[in-house]
Amino acid sequence: MILWERFDQNEWFVLAMLVLSYAAVIALPKRLPRSILILGLIWGFASSTLLDFTIGGGLMDFYRVNDSNRYELTDLFVYLIFASFGYLFVYFYEWFQIDRRTFVFYVLVWSALGMGVEWIAEWTGMTVYQHGYKFEYNFVVFLVVQTITGLYYAYLRRSSLFITDP
């Protein structure tokens, strides 16, 4: 892993997103148990890392993040941004009291937000698509990941596995 190839607008975008996303996590009133906070962060980090190492870099190499196909320190920061998004998805799921009737709409809204962030990421040069991959394909990725996240959280809420803080 290298620090970065050159420090330019895409690194500034990553740093700004990192600060803004964690400021939101810290500033929002605590609505969820600490265990769900940790689970949301881990899931966001793990899902983004898994996808990046399969379609992004390793196996398929459909896009490059930041300035190089080599891993940079700012790539780790990108995974940390997705970690905060994993928690925020669950946080607002609870805030808006998402149920079966509103679940599809909620996932669609988050997928649209994700596409907006991806558009900015492409514009700043953070993400460069290659080998025939197109920006629009991200929508399907968002739909799948967020559907899995929402269904898993709904399962946790219904089961005895939903642990509350003392």
Buried (B, 14 or more C-beta within 10 A) or exposed (E): EEEBEEEEEBBEBBBEBBEEBBEBBEEBEEEBBEBBBEBBBEBBBBBBBEBBEEBBBEEEBBBBBBBEEEBBEBBEBBBBBBBBBBBBBBBBBEEEEBEEEEBEEBBBBBBEBBBEBBEBBBEBBBBBBEEEBEBEEBBEBBBBBBBEBBEEBBEBEEEEEBEEEE
